[in-house]
Each structure stands twice: as C-alpha cells, then as structure tokens.
C-alpha cells in the first residue's frame, strides 16, 4: 500500500472511530449536527449501534487486524443490546437471538484471534 493511501486509511479510521464515539456518547447532538434533527427514543438506540459499528470498522482498518474490529463490534453490540432489553425495555422478537448470535460470534472471533497469536 502506498504511503499516501496508508495515511488516508489511518485518517479515515480515526475519523470514523471518532464519529462512532460521538454517536455513542451524544447521538441526539450528532443527529442535530448531521441531519438537522435530534435522535430520540429508538433512533438514539440505533445510532449507538451504528456508533459501535463505526468504532469496529475503524479498528479493523487501523491499527487492525480486521478480526479485532469484528470482535470489538460483536462483543460490545451484544452488551448494548442486552442492556436495551434488560434496562431499556426494548424487546423485539429477534432481540435475544441477536444477542446470542453476537455472543457466539464474539467467542469464536476471540478464540481465532488467540489461536493466531500463539502460532
């Protein structure tokens, strides 16, 4: 990868991670600044999931490796969705299957990541 492309990728990864963190911490403010309307209720919850995904993407792109970015996303989104179901009272029919799927995926990714480090 060329020097300029590597710098562009690092910049994009940092910018997307910062946007993701902003969506997690202040989804309403980000909605107002980006789209001219605040994210409230379910929109704030979805914005936070998008924020988690952006942080995972940023980590996957830099400093990498991609498996770590997916591991971060799967583990954190499982925790957040669990929180929404237990504390937030948001329980659609697919909430708990999605939580379970992300937990299984996080375990598999963690095992694979640890196995690669021991090679």
N, C-alpha and C positions, 0 to 999 in steps of 0.2 A: 504494500500500500504506500502510495506517495506521501511525502511529508505534509503537503497541503491537505490531502484527503484525511490523513490521520488527525491533523489539527481540527478540521471541520467536524469529524466524527466525535472527537472529545468535546468540542464546543456544544454540539447538538445533544450529546448525552448529558452534559451538565445542565444545559438549558431545560431539557425535558424533565430531568430529575427535579430541578427547582420548581418547575410548573407543577409537577406531581405533588411535591411537598406543600405547595401553596393550595392546591385543591384539597388536600387532606386537612390542613390547618384552618383555612378560611374559604370554603367552597362558595359561599354567598358573595364574598368580595370578588373572587376570581370571575364568577358569573357576571357580576355587575360590570367589571372592567372589560371582559372579553365580549360579552353578548348584550350588555345593556340591561340585564335583568338578573335579579338575585336567584340563587338556587336555594329553594326551601323544601322541607319535607323529603320526599323520595328523591327529588332531584339532587339534594345535597348528598344523600347516601350514594347515589350513582356516581356523582362527581368524585367522591372519595375513592370509590373502587377504580375509577379512571386514574386518579392520582397514584394509587398503589401500582397500577399497571405502568404508568409512565416512569415511576422510580425503577421498577423491574426492568423496563426497556433500557433506561439509562445505564443501569449496572451491567446489563447484558452486552451493551455496546462498548462501554468503557467503565471500569477497568476490565470487565469480563471475568471469567468466561461466561458465555451465554447461559450455561446451566445454573450458575449462581443467580442470575437475574430471574430466571423462571422459578427457582427455589424461593427466592425472596417474595415474588408475587404470590405463589401458591400458598405459602405459609401465612403471610400477612392477610391475604384476602380470606383465608379460612377463619382466621381470628376475627376479622372485622365482620364477616357475615354471621359468625356465631354471636358476636356482640349485638348485632342488629336483631337477631332472633330472640336472644335472651333478655336483653335490656330494652331494646327499642320496640319490641313487639311487632316487628315486621316478619311475618312468616308465611310466605307463599308456599305452594305445594312443592316447589323444587329447591327451597332454601336448604334444608338439611341434606338432601342428596348432593347438592353443590358443595356444601361444607365437607361432607365425607369424601367426595371426589378430590377436592383440593388437599385434604389431609393426606390421602393415599398418594397423590402426585408429589406432594412435598416430601413424604418419606422416601419414595422411590428416587427422587432427584437428589436428596441428601445422601442416600446410600451410594448412588452412582458417583456423586461428587467425591465422597470419601474414598471410594474404591479407586478412582482415578488418581487421587493424591498419594495412595500407597503404592502405586506402580512405579 
